[in-house]
Amino acid sequence: MVLSVLLRAMAAMALTGVAVIPVCRRHGTGPWVYGTVLAACSIAFAAALGHLLAGAAPLTLTLPLGIPWLGAHFRLDALSAFFVMVVNLGGAAASLYAIGYGRHESEPHRILPFYPGFLAAMNLVVLADDAFVFLFAWELMSLSSWALVMAHHRAEGTARAGYIYLVMAGFGTLCLLLAFGLLAGSEGAYTFDAMRAGALPVSLQTLVLVLVLLGAGSKAGIVPLHVWLPLAHPAAPSHVSALMSGVMTKVAVYGLIRIVFTLAGPPAWWWAVIVLIIGGATAVLGVLYALMQNDLKRLLAYSTVENIGIIYIGLGLALAFQANGLAVGAALALTSALYHVLNHSLFKSLLFFGAGAVLSATGERNMEHLGGLIHPMPVSAATFLVGCAAISALPPLNGFVSEWLTFQAILISPDLPQWGLKFLVPAVGAALALSAALAAACFVRAFGITFLGRPRTPRAVAAAEIDRSSRGAMVVLAVLCILAGVLPGLVVDALSGVVRELTQGSSLPAQSGLPWLSLIPLSEARSSYNGLILLVFLTFTSTLIALSVRRLASHEVRRAPAWDCGFPDASPTTQYSAGSFAQPIRRVFGHVAFRAVERVEMPEPGSLQPARLHVHLRDLIWDTIFAPIQKVVAFTTEHLNGLQFLTIRSYLALVFGVLILLLSGLALWP
């Protein structure tokens, strides 16, 4: 039974984490742990893929665990099978990468016990079929990932990152707990089957939506709940960062889909307005924040925010179409969102692996201290380039397909009857186009400053290629990014079972039988895409141009001084920098988004003092939302601190007063 196989694989991961505790301080233990997790993830991925492609009926299993009268319920349907695939594909890639990368860890005992448990908890969230198991696994996922974030606890900023992450995780769990309480109703129906059978008033359904957006959205990283993401991702080890960004945020997306699309009841059209506004704002602000970063891992963390926004745009469109009975539009929008879930897990894991390779080779994350790494690290550079092109939505790679499908869903939005949606959806489409263009600029900057040009520091000069297993994981993900872009019809057909399950029977037409492996989401007269032909065309034309230039160009050599941009000094510091690349975009958007302030210190003529440019950016979301909350909490706790110094008489008087107050409230309750 497939579900039993998955639960056994999950149990093997959890037991691996427990068994390694006595010996995890020894170096050399890591490859065994990561190898075991790699095998378990591979088995779970194959089992989930087989179940999804077979179109099998949902499987359920109840174990006598947890709450005595409730038990632990598990379910494997098309939706959970897809997300089990995403979790374990990312887990297998991260484990293969960590076999080599983990050898550089100075304190492996802070990672090895929690890493298998983290993957087991994410699998458990996806397979849970009642509120208790879901919330237990969700909290276990949060705590184990917090422990991994704190692995390098002595590094500057790690303690703050872990604290903010823990606070946001607790807030998210509380919101999900309240949402499940509303879904359970007065009878306490905590199983998902009972919640599906229940019927909530529209007002309570909307409240459930808001709570889920807060609870799952805080874990996914939507604006303005994203503040933990750019702190936690850089602090964690790179293979853990890849899991948190590429996989854990998708588990949060799963939580939103599971509750909103299958448990909360039929959606109202204004739900789409909320989700679309959040998705559009998250996509644009995420990529703008990413463009301002010089820290490579912090840039990738903010880019995760942008891609979560793109997924939310697809889900918002699906809610709009589904609420209006437009099954074809809902199927197209859901397909685009789920496709981007898979795509982001692939190319974001690849990019974090590349950032880890750079960090391992140079000890640097600041792009201003890198450069020229394409020569000593050709494999890492080539695979990182594939990831950059994929996340920039350049054809024929996978990122283009999912964003193109999202635009196709936007183009049929005039069929929606509500005028609010008729105006909102094109505006969100413009935001999506803007975010795609800015993402391309962001990753041209990331790749160019990191890998091209001349080395800017001695550490970049001394860089060398990383180990074979880490390179192998990067190559595998790069190949999958290409295949998912060149053969999109196969992916769409694999997703059709999930889409039918969420839309009660609708999906896109079958794509596997189309000539030349084309992708035609609605009709050939409206739009079509063929990644295979595009790949052949690009390969042929680029090869032809290269051969023509080589044959027709002059073979004479002319020697002359290289243009030095007006600088007689050939220092690498005269190269284009990350800050100078972002300056035009910062000057366009910086005042509105960051209250950017530039101050130039220009010395007097004849002075030997250097000219300096100071740039100050503010995080307006932190300043306007979280900083005031932090001040209120600090003020309250400071004044409540005196309660611990009361005498026994004061304590008794305080308890008596509170009891009288509660009884008075109960007596006056209507």
N, C-alpha and C positions, 0 to 999 in steps of 0.2 A: 504494500500500500504506500503510495507516494507520500502522504502526510506523515506516516510513521517514519519513513526514511528521512524526511526533513527534520522531524523532532529528534531523531537519533543523531543526526549531524549537528544540530544545535546543542544537544546534550554533550556531544564530544568536544565541541568548542568550550563550553562552560567548564567541563571537567579538566580540560587541558590547562585552563587558567588557574584552577585550584591546585592541580597536581604540580605545577611548576613553582609554586610559592617556596618550598624548602630549598630549591636549587637555583632560583632565578638570579642570584647574585653572581653566579659563575659565568664567565664569558664562554661562549660556545653553546650555551643553552638556547639562544635565540633562534638559530636555524632550525632546530628541532621543533620548537613551538610554532614558528611561522610555517614550517613544512606541514605539520599536522593540521593547522588551520587552513592552509592551501588545499589540502586533500578534502577536508570537510566541506569547504566552500565549493569546490569543484563538483562534488557529489550532489550537493543541494542545488547548485545551478543546473546541472543536467536533469535532475528530477523535476524541477519546476519548469524548465523549458519543454520537456516531454509532455508534461500535463497541459501546458498552454497550447502547444501545437496540436495535440490530440483533440482539443476541444472537449475534454472530459467534463462530466458533471461535477459539481462541487463536492468535496469530501469533508466530512466532519468527524471529530473525535473528542470525547470527554474523558478527562482523567480525574481521579479522586484526589485533587490537590487544591490548595488555596482555601477559600471559604467552604466549610464542611457541607452546608446545604446547597451550595451552588456548584462546586467543582470547577475545573479549569476546562474551558471550551476552546477548541481550535477548529479552524476552517480553512480550506484551500480551494478558492475559486479562481476565476481567470484574473481578477484584479490582484489578489494576493500572490498568485503565481508569478505575475509580471514583476511585482516589486520584490519578491524573493529572488528572482533572476538578477535584478538591478543590485540588490544588496550583496549577493554572493559573487557576482561578476566583479564588482568593486573590491570585495574582500579578498578574492583570489588574486587579483592584480596587485593589491597592496601587500599581501603576504609574500608573493613572489619578489616584489621590489624590496621588502624588508629583510629577506634572507641575506642580502648583501648589505643594504643600507644600515640594518640594525647592528652590524658589527662595529659601527663607529660610536654607538651609544656608550657613554661613560657610566651610566647607572641603569642597566637593563632591568633591574628589579622594580623600577618604577613604571615599567611599560608592560613587561611580559605577562604578569597576572591579570591585567585589566584588558589587554587587547583582545583575547578570545572572548571574554565576557561581553565586551562592547558589540562584537559581531553577533554573538548569540542573542543579545537583548534586541538588536534591530530585527533579526529574524522573528523573534517572539512577538514583537509589536505587530508585524505584518500578518502573522498567523493567528493572532488572538481573535476570539469570537465572543468575548464578553468584556464588560467594562473593567472588571477587577484585573484580569490578565493583561489587558491593554495598558492600564495605568501602572501596574506593577512593572511591566516590561519597559514602559516609557521612562519611568523613574530610574530603573536599572541602567537604561541607555544613557540617561543624563549623568548619573553618578560615575559610571565607568568612563565616559568621555571626559568628565571633569578631572578625574584622576590622571588621565592621559595628557590633558592640557597642562596639568601641574607637574608633569614629569621633569621638566627643567625648572624646578621651583626656585633655584638660585638666580636665574637670569632676570635681568631688569624688566619689570612690567608683567612678569608671569603671575605674580600673586594678585595683582589688580585684575588681570584677564580672567583668572579662575574665579575670583569673587563675583565679578559682574556676570560671568557665565552661569554661576550657580544661582544667583538671584533671579536672572531671567528664566532659567530652567524651572525654578520653583514657581514663579509666576505663571508660566505656561501650563504646568501640571495642575495648578489650582483652577485655571480657567477650563481645562479639559474635564476636571472632576465635576465642576458645576454644570458643564454641558451634558455630561452623562447623567447627572442627577435629574436634569430636566427631561432627558429622553427616557429615563427609567420610570418617571411618573410617581404617583403616590403608592403604586403597588410594588415598587422596587424591582422592576423587570430589568435586570442587569445583563441578560444575554442579548446579543445583537438580533437574534430572531424575534424576541419579544419586542424590541425597540422598533423593528421594521413593521410589526403588526400593529403597533400603537399609532394613535393619531393625536398630534398636538395642535393647539390653536396657532393661527398664523403669527400672532405676537410672540409666542414662546418659540416657534420655529425660527423667527428672526433673531431672537435672543441667543438661541443655540448657534446660529451662524456667526454672530458677533463673538461669542465665547470661543468658538473653534478658530476663527481668524486670529484671535489673540493668543490662544494656546498653541495651536500648530504653527501659526505665523511667527511667533517668537522663536520657535526652533528652526523654522525655515529661513528666517532672516528678512522678512518683509519690512519695508520702511513704515513706521519709525521704530520697529522692534529689533533692528539689525545691530544694535550697538555692541553686542558681545562678539559678533562675527569677526570684525577686523582686529580684535584683540586676541581671541582664542586661537584662530587659525595660525597666525605667525608663531604663537607660543608653543604649539604642539609640535612633536616630531613630524617630518614631512609626510610619511606614510599615513600617520593619523590625521593630518590635515586633509589629505586626499579623501579619507573615509568620511570625515566630518562634512566636507564641502560636497563631495561627489555622491555620497550615499546617505548620510544622516539627514541632510536637508530634504532628500527625496522620501525618507520615511515620514517626515513631517508633512510633505505633500500628500502622501498616502493617507495620513490621518484626516486631512481635510477632505479628500475625495471620499473616503469611507463613510465619514459622518454626514457630510452635506449631500452627497449624491445617493446614498443608499439607506441612511438611517433617519434623516431629519424629515423625510416626506417630500412631496412635490414642491419644487422651488417657486418662489414668486419672482416676477421680472426685476424688481428693484434689488434683489440680491446681486444680480449681475452688475448693477451700477456700482455697488460697494466694492466688489471684487475687481472690476475693471479699473476703477480709480486707483485702488491700491496697487494693482499690477503695473499700470502705466507709470505712476510715480516711482515705484520701486525700480523699474527698469532704467529710467532716465537718471535718477539720483545715484543709483548704484554705479553706473558706468562713469558718471561725472566724478564721484569720489575716487574711483579706481584710477582715473586719469591724473589725479593730483598726487598719487603716491609714488615714492621712490623705493620703498621696500617692496621687493618682488612678491613675497608671500602676502603682504597686506593688500597689494594690488589685486592678486588673485582672489582674496577674500571678498573684497568689494565687488569684483566681477561676479561672484556667486550671487550677491544680492541682485544684480542686474538680471541674471538668468532665471532666478526665482520669479522675478517680475514678469518675464516672458511666459513662464509656465502659468502664472496666475491670470495673465491676459487670455490664454487659451481656455482656462477653466471658467473665467467670467463669460466669455463668448458662449461656451457650452451651456451655462446656466441660462443665458438670455434666450438661446434657441430652444432649449428644452422647455422653458416656462411658456413659450408661445407655440409649442407643438410642432416646431420645425426640426424634425428628426434628422434630416440630412445635414443641416447646419450643425446640429449638436454633435453628430458623429464626426464631422470634419474637425470641429474645434477640439473635441476630446482627443482625437488622433494626433493633432498637432501638439497638444500639451503633453501627452504620454510619450510621443516621439522625442520631445525636447527633454523630458525626464531622463530617457535613456542616453541621449546625446550628451547632455551635460555631465552625467556620471562618467562618460568615457573621456571627453576632452578635458574636463576639469581635473580628474584624477591624473591624466597625462601631464597637465601643466604643473600640478603640485609635485609630481615626480621629477619633472625637469627642474623646478625650483630647488628641490632637495638635492639633485645632482650638482647644481651650481653651489649650493651651500656646503655640500660635502667636499667639493673640489677646491673651493676658495675660502670657506668660512665667512662668506659675505652674503647678505640679502639686499644690500643697498646697491641699486643699479648704477649709481654714480661712481662706485668703486669697482665696477666690472668692465666688460668690453673685450672684444677679440677672442671670446671663448670658442668660436666656431672652429678654430684651428686645433687646439688641444682636445676638444670635446665634440668631434663631428657627429657621432650618433646622437648624443643628447641634443645637440643643436638641431639636427634634422627632425627628430621626433617632436621637439618643442615647437618647431616651425609648423609642423602639421597641426598640433594643438592650437596654435595661434590662428592659423587659417580657418580651422573648424569653428572656433568660438567667435571668429569674426564673420561667420555666415558666408564664407566664400565657396562657390561651387567648384568642384563637385563633391565637397566634403559634407559630413552629416549635419553640421549646424545650419547649413543653408536650407536643407530639406524641411526641417521642422519649422523654421521661421517662414519659409515660403508657404507652407500649409497654413500657418497662422494668418498670413496676409490673404490667402484664399478665403478663409473663413470671414475675415473682415470685409472682403469685397462682396459677400452676399448678405451683409448686414442691412441693406435697404429693405429686405423682406420683413424686417422686424416692424411691428405695428406701432410701438411706442416712440414718440418723437424724441423723448429724452435719450433713448438708445440710438436713434438715427443720428443724433448730433455727437453723442459721446463716443461711439465706436470709431468713427473716422478720426476723432481727436486722439484716441488711444492708438490707432494705426499710425498717425504721425509721430507719436511718442515712440512707438516701436521702431519706426524707420530711423528716427534720430538716435535712438540707443544703438541700433545696428551700425550706423555710420561712426558714432563715437567709439564703439567697441573695436572697429577696425583700426582707428587711430591709436587707441590704447595699446593694442597688441603689436602694431608696427613699432610703437615706442618700446614696448617691453622686449621684443626680440632684437630690435636694432641696437638699443643701448647695451643690452646684456651680451649679445653674441657677436656683433659686428664692430668694425672700427679697430682701434688699438687698445691694448690693456691699459687701464687707468691706474692700477696699483700693482705692487709687486706680487700680491696674492693672486691676481688675475694672470700675471705672467707665469706663475708656477703651477697653474691649474693642470689637471690631468683627467682623463676619462674615468668614469666610475666603473664599478664591478659589472660582471656579466649578467648576473641575475637581475640587477636593477635596470640595466639596458634592455634586457629581454622583456621585462614588464612594460617598459616604455614602447618598445617596438610593437608588442602585441596590441596595445591600446591604439597606437597610431594606425596600424592596419585595420582595426575595427572601425576607427573614424572614417577611413577611406571606404571600407565596404558598406557601412551604413549610409554613406552618401551616394555611392555608385549603384547600390541595389536597394533603393528605398521601398520598392514594391513588396519585397519579401518581408520587410519590417512592418509595413502597413498591414499586410495580411496576418502577420503574427499578432498584431494588436487588435484585430477585428473582434476576437472573442471578448476581450476586455471592454471594448466599446459597445458591443451588443448587450453585455451585462449591465452597463451603466445607463444605456438609453432604452432598455426594454425591447431590444430586437433590431435596432438600426446600426448599420456600419457602412463604411465605404465599399464601393464595388471591388470585387476580387482583382488583384493586380498581377498575380503571378502568370496568368495566361496572356498578358499583353505582349505584343512584339517588341523586341529589343529592350525588354525589361523596363518599359516606360512606367511612369507614375501619372495616372489620370484620376485625380480625386473625385471629380464630379462628372464632367463630360469633356470629350476631346475638343469640342468647339469652344469651350470656356478657357481651358488651360491644360497644359501637360508639361512634364519634365522628364528628361532622360539623362541620368547621371553617367551611364556607361558611354553613350555617344559623346557627351561633353568631355569625358575623360580622354577618350580616343582622339577627339578633335584637338584638345589642348596639348596632348602629348605629341601628336603629329605636327601641329603648327610650330610648337616651340622647338622641336627637333629640326624641322625644315629651316626655321629662321637661324638657328645656331649653325647649321651646316652651310647655309648660304652666306652668312657673315664670315665664316671661317674661310670659305672658298673665294669669295669676291673681294674681301678686304685686302688692303695692301699689306705685304709682308715686310716692308721696310721698317726699320726701327729708328725712331727719332728721340733723342734724349734732350730733355729740358727740365728746368727746375719745376717741381710740383707746385701747383697753386696752394698757397698757405693761408687763404682767407684773410690776408692782411696781417698775419702774425709771423714775424720772423723766427719766433721760437717754435720748434717742432714738437713741443711738449704734448702729450696725450690730453692734457687738460684743455687744450684749445679745440677739442672735438665738440660736436653737438652733444649736449647733455640731456638728461631726462627732464630737468627743469626747463631748459630752453625749448624742448619739444612741446611741452605742455603749456608754455606761456601764452600762445594765441588763444587756445581754448579757455585757459584760466581768465584771460581778460574779457572774453565774451560772456562766460557764465559765472565767473568767480564772484562778482559782487552780489548777484542774486542768490546763488547757492551757498556761498561760503563767507560772504562779507570780506572778500579778499582785500588785503592792503599790501601794496608794494612800496618799499622805501629804498631809495637809491642813495648811497654815500659816494659822492664823486669828489676826489681830492682836488686841491688847487693845482693849476698848471705848474709843473716843475717839482711837485711833491712826489716822494717815493712811496707814499702810502697806496695800497691797492684800492681800487673801486669795489664796492660791495653792493649786492642786491639782497634786501631782506623781504621775504614774503611771509605774511601771516594769514593763515586760513582758520576759520572758526567752524566747528561742527554745530550748526544751528539747531539740529534736532537734539543733541545732547544738552546744549545750553538752554533751550526753551522747555524741554520736557523732563529730562532726567536729572539735570543739575538742581532744579527747584525741589524735586522729590527727595533727592539726596539731602538737601539742606533741611527739609521738614523732618525727615527721619532722624538726622543727627540732632536737631533741636529737641525733638520729642524724647529720644533715648537719653540725652544728657539730663533732661529735667526729670525723667522717670528713674534715673539712676539712684536717686535718693531713697527710693522705696526699699532697697536692700539693707538700709541702715536703720529701719524702724525698730522700735521695741516690740516685745510680745503683745503688750496692751494695744499699741497702735495697729499691729497686724490684726488682732481680733476685732478692733473697732472698724477697721477697713473692710474686713470680711462681712461683718454684721451690716454695715452700710450698703455694701453691694447686694447682699441678700434681700434687704428691705426694698432696694430699688428694683430688683428683678421681680419680687412678689407684687410690688405696686404696678409694675408694667403688665404683669399677667392678669391682675384683677381688673385693670382698666381696658384690657384687650376686648374689642367688640365681638 
